[in-house]
Amino acid sequence: MITTSTRAALLLTGTLVAYPALANGAAPETSGAETAEERDKTIIVNGEVLYSNQIAALRTPTEIIDVPQSLTITTDEEILERGWTSIGQIVDYTPGVNMSQGEGHRDAIVFRGVRSTADFFIDGVRDDVQYYRSLYNLEQVEILRGPNALLFGRGGTGGVLNRVTKKGTIGETFGGGQVAIDTYGEASVQGDWNFAATENVAIRLNAAYENLNNHRDFYDGDRIGVNPTARFQLSPATVLDLSYEYANHERFVDRGIPTGADGRPVEALEEITFGDPEANLNTLEAHLLRANLSHEFSESFKGNFSAFYGDYDKFYSNFFATDYDEASNVVELDGYVDEVDRQNLILSGNLIGEFKTGSVEHTLIFGGEYINTSSDQFRFNSFFDTSQDDRETFLAERPITLRNNTGFNAAGQATTNTFSDLNDDTRVTIDVFSAFVQDEIKLTDWVNLVLGARFDRFDIEVDDLVDGTFLTRVDEEFSPRGGLIFKPAQNISIYASYSESFLPRSGEQFADLGGGADALAPDTFTNLEAGIKVDIEPRLSLTMAVFEIEQSSPQPNDDDPATLEVIDSTIQGFEIQLNGTITDFWTVQAGYSYLDGEQVDEFGNGTGLRLRELPENMVSLWNSFQASERVGLGIGFTHQGQSFINNSNTAVLPAYTRFDAAAWWDVSESLRVQLNVENLTDELYFPNSHATHQATVGQPFNARLALTGRF
């Protein structure tokens, strides 16, 4: 048994789950004579499953080793040790996934070659607005690969990312916090306080402030997050969690540098920011309310019911490079202003039962979900008085001669921009009704079967005020899932799985149903995966998987637009992960993925062109060493192979390898001093992109110093 007072245990990513890792990897000791009160506080670890108060993405108490798909879990302790402040840094060390630029204002993950800005979840509830997500209030981050429609509905085509937030802890009062500053003066402060209001009520508050800065000209910003939560133990069998989160973000938008005639980012331009210091801006204000009620009807029958309301107000303004001529050193800039006002209401419930039919054991989950989304968005393109267009040329010099929408173009003429060209103004309403069922069947001690299916009704209305059209569409989709797990030994699982997912033709952000999309069926995705999971030791796990994702996309026939033809594309790959404790003082997290995919034409024939944002090889390794009782060291690297920026394969992101390191000193049981260093070798690299002339410039050598306290 592991008591909550230790607040530690080892979580082995992907195949072995426990609570946040101890720095030295040793299991906490417990007394053989616990009081009744202590037993009430106990978190029980049964095999490799943590039965805790966290809401896991899988929703059933299934041993991770017996889940027939690839996944990676990152705990708050790992986030602390690595000095991570963003989702992108977690992704850098996760096999099979990589980051897209996201136009400099949003998290955008490429899950096994499928890019998404909407497959994000909080405590298993959809969080699909485009923004950068904070880490200050998280217990862990879960990344599931492969289509995941059964539990998450539309999207999830290549994978999903679920953030598990911190909840109140009954019967305990504790606190902690961190202050940090890095090489560029970026500073942050965050706190975590838990109060035992009564013996059955706990109040918890997580809050953070970040003053943003980095190596690029003009970059600055602020990020505020406040998340009070309350936990009520209504009865021995009933727990209610309430949460309100306020997010206020503001940052400069940087969309990188252009590529040259050779298709590679122009290194001579690495220090130039192609934007307007006053006009490149992103703001977000969000109010998120969450309620979750869990009830145990019996030892073998449980229910979980949740409600979520999110109100998001987002503003985005930017200029960016769209073309570059090396001979004349002239860059072409484009720009637009975009605003989104969205409200999400999500109601969901699950019933989980464990029972037997003869000698066969079942874990059955049945659930339903209702989503109502209202989304208003508009966009104004830039308009320059000199070009009488949304684009204008400037000399590629530092800084670009554009300030507060005025400046001098490449010909030396004074030019002024106004964001006056209305490009988009839509009012969207969505209603989604879903029901799903899944049965995890233990046929024998060595054979498990997973069968499930989900039904979604996706009803969308789009009022396009620019075109004067009102379009509607209803999609009804059935998403099956099946998995077979063989267990030749208790610590080994060999599995094969099949699953499907879909994406409505309105897209992941459902802002556009025009251009004939209202007549097209959704894109569908199928996933075949086979793998092996081995718990080499109780604290060391190895997973390997091969997979194939096939996308079917209905398109109008060139000769007869009234008919549709289905175009398929396929992505294949291989992943391997090793995670856990090698010795009492050495832990390791290692991953490798191989990805391959080819574009097809409208006739379904291979084009010989590789899919964009699909590195063939990605490798990562992190080693943590407990040098002494109070001193720890970490060192590792992440490597990303060459990938293409565009579909024509004429622009590339060069391969890179970045080395990182960490050192920490536990001054006392309640105070840690930590130094994290990124890009030890000061390599110039370009980690991601959005379009041909928008390649992100990676940070050079930089360090972050943090003081972390607990009380």
C-alpha positions in Angstrom: 0.0 0.0 0.0 1.1 3.6 -0.7 -0.3 6.3 1.5 -1.1 9.8 0.2 1.1 11.4 2.8 4.1 10.3 0.8 2.6 11.9 -2.3 4.9 9.7 -4.4 5.5 6.5 -6.2 6.9 5.6 -9.6 4.9 6.1 -12.8 6.3 4.1 -15.6 5.2 5.7 -18.9 3.1 3.7 -21.3 2.8 0.4 -19.5 3.0 0.9 -15.7 1.0 3.4 -13.8 1.5 4.7 -10.2 1.6 8.1 -8.6 4.3 10.8 -9.2 7.9 9.5 -9.1 10.2 9.8 -6.1 13.5 11.4 -7.1 15.5 8.3 -6.1 12.9 5.8 -7.5 12.6 4.0 -4.1 9.1 2.9 -3.0 7.9 4.6 0.1 7.7 2.7 3.3 4.5 2.2 5.2 3.8 1.2 8.7 2.3 -2.2 9.5 0.1 -0.6 12.2 -2.0 2.0 10.4 -4.8 3.8 12.2 -8.3 3.8 10.7 -7.8 7.4 9.7 -4.6 6.5 7.9 -6.3 3.7 6.1 -9.0 6.1 4.9 -6.3 8.2 3.3 -4.7 5.3 1.5 -4.4 5.0 -2.2 -4.4 1.3 -3.2 -2.1 0.1 -5.9 -3.4 -3.2 -7.2 -0.8 -4.7 -9.6 0.1 -1.9 -11.9 -3.1 0.1 -11.6 -3.5 3.2 -9.5 -7.0 3.4 -8.0 -6.8 7.1 -7.2 -9.1 10.1 -7.3 -7.8 11.1 -10.8 -10.0 10.9 -13.9 -8.0 8.9 -16.4 -8.6 9.0 -20.1 -9.3 5.3 -20.2 -12.2 5.6 -17.8 -12.0 2.0 -16.6 -9.6 0.5 -14.0 -7.6 -1.3 -16.6 -4.0 -2.2 -16.1 -2.0 -0.2 -18.7 -0.2 -3.3 -19.7 -3.5 -4.7 -20.9 -4.6 -1.7 -23.0 -4.3 -2.6 -26.7 -2.8 0.7 -27.9 0.2 2.9 -27.4 0.1 5.7 -24.8 2.5 7.8 -22.8 1.9 9.4 -19.4 3.9 12.3 -18.0 3.5 13.1 -14.3 3.8 16.4 -12.5 7.1 15.2 -11.0 8.5 14.6 -14.4 7.4 18.0 -15.6 9.1 19.5 -12.5 12.4 17.6 -13.0 12.6 18.5 -16.7 11.7 22.2 -16.1 9.0 22.0 -18.8 6.6 24.9 -19.2 4.7 23.8 -22.4 2.9 21.0 -24.1 5.5 21.2 -26.9 8.3 20.3 -24.6 6.5 17.1 -23.5 5.9 16.2 -27.1 9.6 16.6 -28.0 10.3 13.5 -25.8 7.3 11.4 -26.9 7.6 8.9 -29.7 5.3 9.0 -32.6 4.2 12.6 -32.2 5.7 15.9 -33.1 4.7 19.6 -33.0 3.4 21.8 -35.7 3.9 25.5 -35.5 0.3 26.3 -35.0 0.7 29.7 -36.6 2.4 30.9 -33.4 -0.7 31.1 -31.3 -1.9 27.5 -30.5 -0.9 24.0 -29.6 -0.8 21.9 -32.7 0.3 18.3 -32.5 1.0 15.9 -35.3 -0.2 12.5 -34.0 1.4 9.8 -36.2 1.3 12.1 -39.2 -2.1 13.5 -38.6 -2.1 17.2 -37.5 -4.7 18.4 -35.0 -5.5 21.6 -33.0 -8.7 20.2 -31.5 -7.9 16.7 -30.0 -7.2 18.2 -26.5 -9.1 17.2 -23.4 -9.3 18.2 -19.7 -10.1 15.4 -17.4 -11.5 13.5 -20.3 -13.7 16.4 -21.5 -13.2 18.1 -24.9 -11.1 21.3 -24.9 -11.0 22.2 -28.6 -10.3 25.9 -28.7 -7.0 26.9 -30.3 -4.6 28.2 -27.6 -1.4 27.4 -25.7 -2.2 25.2 -22.6 -0.6 25.8 -19.3 0.9 23.1 -17.1 0.6 24.7 -13.6 -2.4 22.8 -12.4 -1.7 19.3 -13.8 -1.3 16.0 -12.1 -0.3 14.3 -15.4 -0.5 14.5 -19.2 -1.7 11.5 -21.2 -1.0 11.1 -24.9 -2.9 8.2 -26.6 -1.9 7.3 -30.1 -4.2 5.9 -32.8 -7.8 6.8 -33.5 -9.7 7.2 -30.3 -13.3 7.8 -31.3 -14.8 5.2 -28.9 -14.1 7.3 -25.8 -13.6 10.7 -27.3 -15.9 11.0 -30.3 -15.1 13.0 -33.5 -11.5 13.7 -34.2 -8.9 11.7 -32.3 -7.8 10.6 -35.7 -4.2 10.1 -35.0 -4.3 10.5 -31.2 -5.5 12.6 -28.3 -3.9 14.5 -25.4 -5.7 14.5 -22.1 -4.7 16.8 -19.2 -5.5 15.5 -15.7 -5.9 18.4 -13.3 -5.1 18.4 -9.5 -8.0 17.8 -7.2 -8.6 18.5 -3.5 -7.2 16.0 -1.1 -9.5 15.1 1.8 -8.1 15.3 5.3 -4.8 17.0 4.4 -3.4 20.6 4.5 -0.3 21.2 2.5 1.2 23.7 0.1 3.9 24.3 -2.3 5.2 26.7 -5.0 7.9 27.6 -7.4 9.6 30.8 -8.6 11.8 30.6 -11.8 13.7 32.7 -14.2 15.5 31.9 -17.4 18.3 33.2 -19.6 16.0 35.7 -21.4 14.4 37.1 -18.3 11.3 35.0 -18.6 10.0 34.6 -15.1 7.2 32.6 -13.5 5.7 32.0 -10.1 3.1 29.4 -9.2 1.5 28.0 -6.1 -0.5 24.9 -5.0 -2.4 25.0 -1.7 -4.7 22.3 -0.3 -6.9 23.0 2.8 -8.8 20.5 4.9 -11.9 22.6 5.4 -13.7 19.8 7.3 -13.1 16.1 7.6 -15.2 15.6 4.4 -14.3 18.8 2.4 -11.1 19.9 0.8 -10.4 23.2 -1.0 -7.4 23.4 -3.3 -6.0 26.4 -5.2 -3.5 26.3 -8.0 -2.4 29.6 -9.5 0.4 30.8 -11.8 1.8 33.9 -13.5 4.3 33.8 -16.3 6.1 36.8 -17.8 7.0 35.5 -21.3 10.2 36.2 -23.2 12.6 34.3 -25.5 15.4 34.7 -28.1 13.3 36.4 -30.8 12.9 40.2 -31.4 9.8 41.8 -30.0 8.6 38.6 -28.2 6.9 39.2 -24.9 3.7 38.4 -23.1 1.9 37.4 -19.9 0.0 34.3 -18.9 -2.2 34.0 -15.9 -4.0 30.9 -14.6 -6.1 30.6 -11.5 -7.8 27.3 -10.6 -9.7 26.8 -7.3 -11.3 23.4 -6.8 -13.4 21.8 -4.1 -13.9 18.2 -3.2 -16.8 17.0 -1.1 -17.0 13.5 0.4 -20.8 13.4 0.4 -20.8 9.8 1.7 -18.3 6.9 1.9 -19.4 6.1 -1.7 -19.9 9.5 -3.2 -17.5 12.2 -4.2 -18.2 15.6 -5.8 -15.5 17.7 -7.4 -16.1 21.3 -8.4 -13.6 23.4 -10.4 -13.4 26.9 -11.9 -10.4 27.9 -14.0 -9.6 31.4 -15.3 -7.1 31.8 -18.0 -5.8 35.1 -19.4 -3.1 34.9 -22.0 -1.4 37.6 -24.1 1.7 37.1 -26.3 3.5 38.3 -29.3 3.0 36.1 -32.4 6.1 34.9 -34.3 5.6 32.7 -37.3 9.3 32.1 -38.1 11.4 32.7 -41.2 11.1 31.9 -44.9 12.8 29.2 -46.9 15.2 29.9 -49.8 15.7 28.5 -53.3 17.0 25.3 -51.9 13.8 24.8 -49.9 15.5 25.1 -46.5 15.1 27.8 -43.9 17.4 30.7 -44.7 19.9 30.6 -41.9 21.1 34.2 -42.6 17.6 35.4 -41.6 17.6 33.6 -38.3 17.6 36.8 -36.2 14.8 38.6 -38.2 11.2 38.6 -36.9 8.9 38.9 -39.9 6.0 40.8 -38.3 4.8 44.0 -36.8 5.8 44.5 -33.1 2.4 46.2 -32.5 0.1 44.1 -34.7 1.4 40.6 -34.1 -0.7 39.8 -31.1 -2.7 37.0 -29.5 -5.0 37.2 -26.5 -7.2 34.7 -24.8 -9.6 35.0 -21.9 -11.3 31.8 -20.8 -13.7 30.7 -18.0 -13.9 27.0 -17.5 -16.3 25.4 -15.0 -16.2 21.7 -14.3 -18.2 19.4 -12.0 -17.8 15.7 -11.5 -19.8 13.3 -9.4 -18.5 9.8 -8.7 -20.6 7.2 -6.9 -20.0 3.6 -6.0 -23.3 1.7 -6.1 -21.4 -1.4 -5.0 -17.9 -2.8 -5.0 -18.5 -3.8 -8.6 -20.7 -1.1 -10.0 -19.7 2.6 -10.2 -20.9 5.7 -11.9 -19.3 8.9 -13.0 -21.2 12.0 -14.2 -19.7 15.3 -15.3 -20.7 18.7 -16.6 -18.4 21.2 -18.3 -18.9 24.8 -19.5 -16.3 26.8 -21.2 -16.4 30.3 -22.4 -13.5 31.4 -24.6 -12.8 34.8 -26.1 -9.8 34.8 -28.4 -8.2 37.5 -30.5 -5.5 36.9 -33.1 -3.7 39.5 -35.3 -0.5 38.8 -37.3 1.7 39.4 -40.3 3.8 36.6 -41.7 6.1 35.8 -44.7 4.5 34.3 -47.8 7.4 34.5 -50.3 11.1 35.4 -50.3 13.5 36.3 -53.1 17.2 35.6 -52.1 18.6 37.6 -55.1 17.0 40.8 -54.0 16.6 40.0 -50.4 12.9 40.9 -50.6 10.2 39.3 -48.5 6.5 39.3 -49.1 4.2 39.7 -46.1 0.5 38.9 -45.7 -1.7 39.3 -42.6 -5.1 39.0 -41.0 -7.1 39.6 -37.9 -9.1 36.7 -36.5 -11.5 36.6 -33.5 -13.4 33.7 -32.0 -16.1 33.7 -29.3 -17.0 30.2 -28.3 -19.1 28.5 -25.6 -19.0 24.8 -25.0 -21.5 22.9 -22.9 -20.6 19.2 -22.4 -22.6 16.7 -20.3 -21.4 13.2 -20.0 -21.9 10.1 -17.8 -20.4 6.6 -17.5 -21.5 3.5 -15.7 -18.9 0.8 -15.1 -19.7 -2.7 -13.9 -17.5 -5.7 -13.1 -19.2 -9.1 -13.2 -18.8 -12.7 -14.4 -20.7 -14.9 -16.8 -19.6 -18.4 -15.8 -15.8 -18.3 -15.6 -15.5 -15.2 -17.9 -14.8 -11.9 -16.3 -16.2 -8.6 -17.7 -15.5 -4.9 -17.2 -18.4 -3.2 -19.0 -18.6 0.5 -19.5 -21.6 2.2 -20.9 -21.8 6.0 -21.5 -23.3 8.9 -23.2 -22.4 12.5 -24.0 -24.2 15.6 -25.1 -22.2 18.6 -26.5 -23.6 22.0 -27.5 -21.2 24.4 -29.1 -21.8 28.0 -30.1 -19.0 29.6 -32.1 -18.8 33.0 -33.7 -15.8 33.9 -35.7 -14.7 36.6 -38.2 -11.6 37.4 -40.1 -10.4 40.6 -41.8 -7.5 40.3 -44.2 -4.8 43.0 -44.4 -5.1 45.7 -47.1 -2.0 47.8 -48.1 -2.7 51.2 -49.8 0.4 50.8 -52.0 -0.3 47.3 -53.4 -4.1 47.6 -53.1 -3.8 44.0 -52.0 -3.5 42.0 -48.8 0.2 41.5 -49.5 3.2 43.8 -49.7 7.0 43.4 -50.1 9.6 44.6 -47.7 13.4 44.3 -47.5 14.4 41.3 -45.3 16.3 43.3 -42.7 16.4 43.6 -39.0 14.0 45.0 -38.1 11.4 44.8 -40.8 10.2 48.4 -41.5 6.6 47.9 -40.4 5.4 49.4 -37.2 1.8 49.7 -36.1 0.6 48.9 -39.6 2.7 51.6 -41.3 6.2 51.5 -42.8 8.2 51.5 -46.0 7.9 48.8 -48.7 10.8 47.3 -50.7 10.6 50.2 -53.2 11.0 52.7 -50.4 7.4 53.9 -50.6 5.5 54.7 -47.4 2.7 52.2 -47.0 -0.2 51.8 -44.6 -2.2 48.7 -43.8 -5.8 48.5 -42.7 -7.5 45.2 -41.6 -10.6 46.1 -43.7 -11.0 43.2 -46.1 -13.7 41.0 -44.6 -12.9 37.4 -45.4 -15.0 35.4 -43.0 -17.9 36.0 -40.7 -19.8 32.9 -39.5 -22.1 31.8 -36.7 -21.9 28.1 -36.0 -24.1 26.0 -33.7 -23.3 22.3 -33.1 -25.2 19.6 -31.2 -23.6 16.2 -30.7 -25.3 13.2 -29.2 -23.2 10.2 -28.4 -23.6 6.8 -26.8 -20.9 4.1 -26.4 -20.4 0.7 -24.9 -17.2 -1.3 -24.3 -16.6 -4.7 -22.7 -13.2 -5.8 -21.5 -13.5 -9.6 -21.4 -11.1 -11.8 -19.5 -11.7 -15.1 -21.3 -8.8 -16.9 -19.4 -5.8 -15.9 -17.4 -3.9 -15.5 -20.7 -6.5 -14.2 -23.2 -8.3 -10.8 -22.9 -10.8 -9.4 -25.5 -11.9 -5.8 -25.8 -15.0 -5.0 -27.9 -16.8 -1.7 -28.2 -18.6 0.7 -30.4 -19.7 4.4 -30.3 -22.6 6.1 -32.1 -22.3 9.9 -32.8 -24.9 12.2 -34.2 -23.2 15.4 -35.3 -25.6 18.2 -36.2 -24.1 21.5 -37.5 -25.6 24.8 -38.6 -23.4 27.4 -40.3 -24.7 30.9 -40.9 -22.2 32.5 -43.3 -22.8 36.3 -43.2 -20.3 37.0 -46.0 -21.9 34.7 -48.6 -25.4 35.1 -47.2 -25.8 31.3 -47.0 -27.2 29.2 -44.2 -26.0 25.6 -44.4 -26.8 22.6 -42.3 -25.6 19.0 -42.1 -26.2 15.9 -40.0 -23.7 13.1 -39.8 -24.4 9.9 -38.0 -21.3 7.8 -37.5 -20.6 4.4 -36.0 -17.1 3.8 -34.6 -16.1 0.3 -33.7 -13.2 -0.9 -31.6 -11.7 -4.3 -31.0 -8.6 -5.6 -29.3 -7.1 -9.0 -28.5 -4.5 -9.4 -25.7 -2.4 -12.6 -25.1 -0.6 -12.9 -21.8 2.0 -15.7 -21.9 3.1 -14.4 -18.5 1.6 -11.9 -16.0 4.2 -9.3 -16.9 3.8 -9.7 -20.7 1.0 -8.6 -23.1 1.0 -9.2 -26.8 -1.9 -7.4 -28.5 -3.6 -6.6 -31.7 -6.3 -3.9 -32.1 -8.6 -2.3 -34.7 -10.4 1.0 -34.3 -12.1 3.7 -36.4 -12.6 7.4 -36.1 -14.1 10.2 -38.2 -13.8 13.9 -38.8 -16.7 15.9 -40.2 -16.1 17.8 -43.4 -16.6 21.1 -41.5 -13.1 20.4 -40.1 -11.7 20.1 -36.6 -12.7 23.7 -35.9 -16.0 23.4 -37.8 -15.9 27.0 -39.1 -16.5 26.3 -42.8 -19.3 24.2 -44.4 -19.2 26.0 -47.8 -17.4 25.0 -51.0 -19.5 21.8 -51.3 -18.4 20.5 -47.9 -22.1 20.3 -46.9 -22.5 17.6 -49.5 -19.5 15.5 -48.5 -19.4 12.6 -46.0 -16.9 12.8 -43.1 -13.3 11.7 -43.5 -12.9 8.3 -41.8 -9.8 6.9 -40.2 -9.0 3.2 -39.4 -6.1 2.0 -37.3 -4.5 -1.4 -37.2 -2.0 -1.8 -34.4 0.0 -4.7 -33.0 2.5 -4.6 -30.1 4.0 -6.1 -27.1 4.3 -4.7 -23.5 6.7 -6.1 -21.0 7.2 -5.2 -17.4 10.9 -6.2 -17.3 10.9 -5.4 -13.6 8.2 -3.9 -11.3 9.7 -0.5 -12.1 10.9 -0.9 -15.7 8.7 -1.4 -18.8 9.3 -1.9 -22.5 6.6 -1.4 -25.2 6.8 -1.9 -28.9 4.1 -1.3 -31.5 3.6 -1.4 -35.3 0.6 0.4 -36.8 -1.1 1.5 -39.9 -3.5 4.4 -40.2 -5.7 4.6 -43.3 -7.6 7.8 -44.2 -10.6 7.7 -46.5 -11.7 11.1 -47.8 -14.7 11.5 -50.1 -14.1 14.0 -52.8 -16.2 15.3 -55.8 -15.5 13.4 -59.0 -13.6 15.5 -61.5 -15.7 14.4 -64.4 -19.0 14.2 -62.5 -19.1 16.5 -59.5 -22.5 15.1 -58.5 -20.8 11.8 -57.6 -18.1 11.1 -55.0 -15.0 9.0 -55.1 -13.1 7.9 -52.1 -9.4 8.8 -51.9 -7.2 6.8 -49.4 -3.9 7.6 -47.9 -1.9 5.4 -45.5 0.6 6.0 -42.8 2.7 3.2 -41.4 5.0 3.2 -38.5 6.8 1.6 -35.6 7.3 2.8 -32.0 9.4 1.6 -29.1 9.5 2.9 -25.5 11.7 2.0 -22.5 10.7 3.7 -19.2 11.5 3.2 -15.6 14.3 2.5 -13.1 17.4 0.7 -14.2 19.1 0.8 -10.8 18.2 2.5 -7.5 19.9 5.7 -8.7 19.3 5.6 -12.4 16.0 6.1 -14.3 15.5 6.3 -18.0 12.9 7.4 -20.5 13.7 6.4 -24.1 11.7 6.4 -27.3 12.0 5.8 -31.0 9.5 6.0 -33.8 9.6 5.4 -37.5 6.9 6.9 -39.7 6.2 6.5 -43.4 3.4 7.8 -45.6 2.6 8.7 -49.2 0.2 11.2 -50.7 -2.3 9.9 -53.2 -4.0 11.6 -56.2 -7.7 11.8 -56.9 -7.6 8.4 -58.5 -6.1 6.8 -55.4 -2.7 6.4 -57.1 0.6 7.0 -55.2 2.2 10.3 -56.1 5.7 9.6 -54.8 5.3 12.6 -52.5 5.7 12.1 -48.7 3.2 13.5 -46.3 4.1 16.9 -44.8 5.3 17.1 -41.1 6.1 13.4 -41.1 9.8 12.8 -39.9 10.9 9.3 -40.8 12.9 8.9 -37.6 12.4 10.5 -34.1 14.5 9.5 -31.1 14.6 10.7 -27.6 16.4 9.7 -24.4 16.4 11.1 -20.9 18.5 9.8 -18.0 18.0 10.8 -14.4 20.8 10.1 -11.9 20.4 10.4 -8.1 24.1 11.2 -7.4 23.5 11.4 -3.6 20.6 11.6 -1.2 20.0 15.3 -2.1 21.7 15.8 -5.5 20.4 14.7 -8.8 21.5 15.0 -12.4 19.7 14.6 -15.7 20.9 14.5 -19.3 19.3 13.5 -22.6 18.6 14.4 -26.2 15.8 14.6 -28.7 16.3 14.0 -32.4 13.9 14.7 -35.2 14.6 13.6 -38.8 14.1 15.7 -41.9 10.5 16.4 -42.8 8.7 18.3 -45.5 7.0 21.6 -44.8 4.6 21.5 -47.7 2.6 19.0 -49.7 4.7 19.6 -52.8 7.8 18.4 -50.9 9.8 21.5 -52.1 10.4 22.9 -48.7 12.1 21.0 -45.9 12.8 21.1 -42.2 16.3 19.9 -41.7 17.0 17.1 -39.2 18.3 18.2 -35.8 19.5 16.8 -32.5 19.1 18.8 -29.3 20.9 18.0 -26.0 19.3 19.0 -22.7 20.5 18.7 -19.1 19.3 19.3 -15.5 20.8 19.4 -12.0 18.9 19.7 -8.7 19.8 20.0 -5.0 17.3 19.3 -2.2 18.5 21.9 0.3 16.0 20.4 2.7 12.9 18.2 2.7 10.9 21.3 1.7 13.2 23.2 -0.6 14.8 22.3 -4.0 17.1 24.4 -6.2 17.1 23.3 -9.8 18.9 24.3 -13.0 17.6 23.1 -16.4 19.7 23.7 -19.6 18.2 23.4 -23.1 20.2 23.0 -26.3 23.6 22.4 -24.6 25.5 22.5 -27.9 23.8 25.7 -29.0 22.7 24.2 -32.3 20.7 26.3 -34.8 17.7 24.2 -35.6 14.1 24.6 -36.9 11.8 22.3 -34.9 8.5 22.9 -36.8 6.7 25.0 -39.3 3.2 26.0 -40.6 3.8 26.8 -44.3 6.6 27.1 -46.8 7.9 30.4 -45.5 7.1 30.0 -41.9 9.8 27.9 -40.2 10.2 28.2 -36.4 13.7 29.1 -35.2 14.6 26.9 -32.2 16.0 28.5 -29.0 19.8 28.6 -28.7 21.6 27.6 -25.5 19.4 28.7 -22.6 19.0 27.9 -18.9 16.2 28.1 -16.3 16.8 28.4 -12.6 13.9 27.4 -10.2 13.3 27.3 -6.5 10.6 24.8 -5.5 9.2 24.6 -2.0 6.8 22.4 -0.1 5.2 22.8 3.2 
